[in-house]
Amino acid sequence: MTSQAITIHVNPQVARAFKRASKRDRLKLETIVNVKLVEATRTQESLKRVMREISRKAHSRGLTHDILKELLNENQ
């Protein structure tokens, strides 16, 4: 199976952990992300379900619209 590189944005803690991980662990993480992206993109409905779940978890952890807006503006 061939693969292609893509760029995704993650929070700084995730980026640091990924960069510090061994090559073997990075490959494991890439596999997990790949599987999740395949699941999420199979159908439009499953993508909506995944996005709703992400939104629900973020909200339950205290992420508000204003905080999200502020975080997004920091990356510009």
C-alpha positions in Angstrom: 0.0 0.0 0.0 1.4 3.4 -1.0 1.0 6.4 1.2 1.1 10.2 0.7 2.2 12.9 3.2 -0.4 15.4 4.4 -0.2 18.2 6.9 -2.6 18.5 9.8 -2.6 21.0 12.7 -2.4 19.7 16.2 -1.9 21.3 19.6 1.7 21.9 20.7 1.7 19.1 23.2 0.7 16.6 20.6 3.3 17.9 18.2 6.0 17.6 20.9 5.0 14.1 21.9 5.0 13.0 18.3 8.4 14.5 17.6 9.9 12.9 20.7 8.4 9.5 20.0 10.6 6.7 18.6 10.3 5.9 14.9 8.3 2.8 15.8 5.9 4.7 18.0 5.5 7.4 15.3 4.5 4.7 12.8 2.0 3.3 15.3 0.5 6.8 15.8 0.4 7.4 12.0 -1.5 4.1 11.6 -4.0 5.1 14.3 -4.6 8.5 12.6 -4.9 6.8 9.2 -7.5 4.4 10.5 -9.5 7.2 12.1 -9.4 9.3 8.9 -10.5 6.4 6.8 -13.4 5.8 9.2 -14.3 9.5 9.2 -14.2 9.9 5.5 -16.0 6.8 4.4 -19.4 8.5 4.3 -20.5 12.1 4.8 -22.7 10.9 7.7 -19.8 9.3 9.6 -17.8 12.5 9.1 -20.7 14.4 10.7 -20.9 11.9 13.5 -17.2 12.2 14.2 -17.4 16.0 14.1 -20.3 16.0 16.5 -18.4 13.7 18.9 -15.3 16.0 18.7 -17.5 19.0 19.4 -19.3 17.3 22.3 -15.9 16.3 23.9 -14.4 19.8 23.4 -17.5 21.4 24.9 -17.5 19.1 27.9 -13.8 20.0 28.5 -14.7 23.7 28.6 -14.0 24.8 25.0 -16.3 27.7 24.2 -16.8 29.5 20.8 -14.9 32.5 22.1 -11.9 30.3 23.3 -11.9 28.5 19.9 -11.9 31.8 18.1 -9.0 33.0 20.2 -7.0 29.8 19.6 -7.6 30.0 15.8 -6.5 33.7 15.8 -3.3 32.8 17.6 -2.3 30.5 14.6 -2.6 33.3 12.0 
